[in-house]
Amino acid sequence: MTDPFLDSCRAIVGAAFVLDQPHDMAPFLTDWRGRFTGSARAVLRPQDTAQVALLVQACAAHRVPIVPQGGNTGLVLGSVPDDTGTAVVLSLARLNQVRAIDTVNRTVTVDAGAILHTVQQAAAAHKLLFPLSLAAEGSCTIGGNLSTNAGGTAVLRYGNTRELCLGLEVVTPQGDVWDGLRALRKDNTGYDLRDLMIGAEGTLGIITGAVMKLFPAPRATITALVALDSARNALALLGLVQDACGATLTGFELMSSVCLELVATHFPQLPRPFTAPHAQYVLLELSSSESEENAVRLLESAIGSAVDQELCDDAVVATSLAQSRGLWNIREHIPLAQAAAGKNIKHDVSLPISRIADFIDVTDAALLAAYPDSQVICFGHLGDGNLHYNVAPRDGASHDAFLANQAGINRIVNDNVAEMHGSISAEHGIGALKRDDLVRYKEPVELNMMRAIKAALDPLGIMNPGKVL
Ligand SMILES: Cc1cc2nc3c(=O)[nH]c(=O)nc-3n(C[C@H](O)[C@H](O)[C@H](O)COP(=O)(O)OP(=O)(O)OC[C@H]3O[C@@H](n4cnc5c(N)ncnc54)[C@H](O)[C@@H]3O)c2cc1C
């Protein structure tokens, strides 16, 4: 039986790039955490911006909802379709080229489907740095990073993906191409449509290309793991290191002892830097534009002051690239160790940095009182005020049964976040997973403005429906 809509898609991209058989579509329909499998009418795989525009025009004509997808590593069910089977997944994976590097302007222009690691390498080939870095960098795409305004491990120094972007190319919900690939650091010519598209999670249009900023590669990078007895001391250490090291501080990650134990259990091949356990650990990184001696001197002086002030119990400093990689591997394997351990309830929250220790104390106590079988797996980008505050069952308990507590656990965590003027999504976005929470925690005035923007740009409501709003 012919399907006029799919026939028009085949005429645009070729039959080989319109997948409509279940086994071909399967890899595109399940989220990275394996918690949800949706259903789609087809998976469309265009190769360039012109094909994306024609496909969107066909979808608009036939009122077919579109779910844009990059690397499908998102954590809030934004990149997979619902279970109605009415939507198409539009994969950007074949738009994967680095289009140009301008070493004078210090910018790189990329296709939206370019893998983050590829962009980092393209910059490095010119002795420049593209600083966005996160554990999914081997699979996630620039378009996905932009659409979720991803954070990662270097926000403290370089900002979120939004701060790294100068221009965008976007296919609108009508199938028009907006060429906003401007490589300007200053451009005050009206509403900032670029910033509207960034973090929109595919609900306002499809990003097909971007101009991203590059930076001088640091001359030396030095990493240390510091052991402490509380998150409060970690906050004091942050202030101390910021004062002592200024802009050389590029990463400041908090990890609880539970996180390190989990990694050691599931990835025994990774280093175990300390023999005795400590309550909290901070992984910190300095990047010097001067020299390795400069970085070492700054770090040793900061850690020396922290020891004098009794803020830290122990510290190891990586003396080689391999050792530094080993320490970062511990941090980056926490999500993987959690996935290996079973299901858990994730929260990606943001707080004023000054409230982080209070939040951990109050929320840990409230959760353990309400759910004594729970275990908090808390880590995150402390320097950005961002915690991944995840809750799992204690050893031996059933993970599936534990998930029945999700609504109650979310309420405790999110209410505390709201009470302390934080955000229920720091860097992962809203997707379908947190959509209902958004209604509870966002100001009605703000929600109404968001709905008005969505209705104005996407009146047919075909762009990633059911996500964010
Ligand atoms: C192991 C692991 C570690 C992670 N660490 C971090 C971290 O440190 N910091 C952080 O911020 N995030 C982190 N994430 C989540 C993060 O959001 C994603 O890894 C990444 O930014 C998403 O890119 P992607 O290409 O996989 O997008 P996808 O998952 O494919 O899509 C994400 C969202 O963007 C939309 N989208 C994708 N491409 C486009 C496009 N071209 N145009 C319009 N909309 C589009 C999708 O519809 C969806 O709503 C992590 C994920 C994993 C699995």
The ligand as an SDF file (V2000), in Angstrom:
LIG
                    3D

 53 58  0  0  0  0  0  0  0  0999 V2000
   26.9210    9.7160   29.6750 C   0  0  0  0  0  0  0  0  0  0  0  0
   26.2420   11.0410   29.4960 C   0  0  0  0  0  0  0  0  0  0  0  0
   26.7830   12.1800   30.0740 C   0  0  0  0  0  0  0  0  0  0  0  0
   26.1690   13.4220   29.9170 C   0  0  0  0  0  0  0  0  0  0  0  0
   26.7590   14.5020   30.5050 N   0  0  0  0  0  0  0  0  0  0  0  0
   26.1940   15.7020   30.3360 C   0  0  0  0  0  0  0  0  0  0  0  0
   26.8130   16.8590   30.9130 C   0  0  0  0  0  0  0  0  0  0  0  0
   27.8310   16.7870   31.5770 O   0  0  0  0  0  0  0  0  0  0  0  0
   26.2220   18.0530   30.6780 N   0  0  0  0  0  0  0  0  0  0  0  0
   25.0730   18.1760   29.9310 C   0  0  0  0  0  0  0  0  0  0  0  0
   24.5800   19.2860   29.7520 O   0  0  0  0  0  0  0  0  0  0  0  0
   24.4690   17.0960   29.4080 N   0  0  0  0  0  0  0  0  0  0  0  0
   24.9880   15.8790   29.5800 C   0  0  0  0  0  0  0  0  0  0  0  0
   24.3820   14.7860   29.0320 N   0  0  0  0  0  0  0  0  0  0  0  0
   23.0900   14.9670   28.3490 C   0  0  0  0  0  0  0  0  0  0  0  0
   23.1970   15.8700   27.1430 C   0  0  0  0  0  0  0  0  0  0  0  0
   22.0290   16.6380   26.9350 O   0  0  0  0  0  0  0  0  0  0  0  0
   23.5010   15.2280   25.8570 C   0  0  0  0  0  0  0  0  0  0  0  0
   24.5540   14.3220   25.9600 O   0  0  0  0  0  0  0  0  0  0  0  0
   23.7420   16.1350   24.6390 C   0  0  0  0  0  0  0  0  0  0  0  0
   23.7760   17.5140   24.8400 O   0  0  0  0  0  0  0  0  0  0  0  0
   22.6120   15.8620   23.6900 C   0  0  0  0  0  0  0  0  0  0  0  0
   23.1180   15.7990   22.3950 O   0  0  0  0  0  0  0  0  0  0  0  0
   22.5230   14.7370   21.3660 P   0  0  0  0  0  0  0  0  0  0  0  0
   23.1130   15.0380   20.0500 O   0  0  0  0  0  0  0  0  0  0  0  0
   22.6660   13.3480   21.8400 O   0  0  0  0  0  0  0  0  0  0  0  0
   20.9730   15.1720   21.3590 O   0  0  0  0  0  0  0  0  0  0  0  0
   19.6920   14.2550   21.3930 P   0  0  0  0  0  0  0  0  0  0  0  0
   19.6630   13.4180   22.6010 O   0  0  0  0  0  0  0  0  0  0  0  0
   19.5430   13.5510   20.1070 O   0  0  0  0  0  0  0  0  0  0  0  0
   18.5510   15.3770   21.4990 O   0  0  0  0  0  0  0  0  0  0  0  0
   18.4110   16.1480   22.6630 C   0  0  0  0  0  0  0  0  0  0  0  0
   17.2790   17.1770   22.4240 C   0  0  0  0  0  0  0  0  0  0  0  0
   17.6470   18.0920   21.4060 O   0  0  0  0  0  0  0  0  0  0  0  0
   16.7830   17.9920   20.2730 C   0  0  0  0  0  0  0  0  0  0  0  0
   17.6430   18.0730   19.1000 N   0  0  0  0  0  0  0  0  0  0  0  0
   18.7190   17.2970   18.8060 C   0  0  0  0  0  0  0  0  0  0  0  0
   19.3150   17.7440   17.6930 N   0  0  0  0  0  0  0  0  0  0  0  0
   18.6090   18.8140   17.2770 C   0  0  0  0  0  0  0  0  0  0  0  0
   18.7260   19.7160   16.1900 C   0  0  0  0  0  0  0  0  0  0  0  0
   19.7150   19.6100   15.3100 N   0  0  0  0  0  0  0  0  0  0  0  0
   17.8130   20.7110   16.0660 N   0  0  0  0  0  0  0  0  0  0  0  0
   16.8100   20.8480   16.9570 C   0  0  0  0  0  0  0  0  0  0  0  0
   16.6440   20.0230   17.9990 N   0  0  0  0  0  0  0  0  0  0  0  0
   17.5330   19.0250   18.1590 C   0  0  0  0  0  0  0  0  0  0  0  0
   16.0470   16.6800   20.4330 C   0  0  0  0  0  0  0  0  0  0  0  0
   14.7660   16.7240   19.8270 O   0  0  0  0  0  0  0  0  0  0  0  0
   15.9770   16.5550   21.9390 C   0  0  0  0  0  0  0  0  0  0  0  0
   14.9010   17.3100   22.4310 O   0  0  0  0  0  0  0  0  0  0  0  0
   24.9650   13.5290   29.1630 C   0  0  0  0  0  0  0  0  0  0  0  0
   24.4310   12.3870   28.5690 C   0  0  0  0  0  0  0  0  0  0  0  0
   25.0420   11.1630   28.7360 C   0  0  0  0  0  0  0  0  0  0  0  0
   24.4340    9.9700   28.0830 C   0  0  0  0  0  0  0  0  0  0  0  0
  1  2  1  0
  2  3  1  0
  2 52  2  0
  3  4  2  0
  4  5  1  0
  4 50  1  0
  5  6  2  0
  6  7  1  0
  6 13  1  0
  7  8  2  0
  7  9  1  0
  9 10  1  0
 10 11  2  0
 10 12  1  0
 12 13  2  0
 13 14  1  0
 14 15  1  0
 14 50  1  0
 15 16  1  0
 16 17  1  0
 16 18  1  0
 18 19  1  0
 18 20  1  0
 20 21  1  0
 20 22  1  0
 22 23  1  0
 23 24  1  0
 24 25  2  0
 24 26  1  0
 24 27  1  0
 27 28  1  0
 28 29  2  0
 28 30  1  0
 28 31  1  0
 31 32  1  0
 32 33  1  0
 33 34  1  0
 33 48  1  0
 34 35  1  0
 35 36  1  0
 35 46  1  0
 36 37  1  0
 36 45  1  0
 37 38  2  0
 38 39  1  0
 39 40  1  0
 39 45  2  0
 40 41  1  0
 40 42  2  0
 42 43  1  0
 43 44  2  0
 44 45  1  0
 46 47  1  0
 46 48  1  0
 48 49  1  0
 50 51  2  0
 51 52  1  0
 52 53  1  0
M  END
$$$$
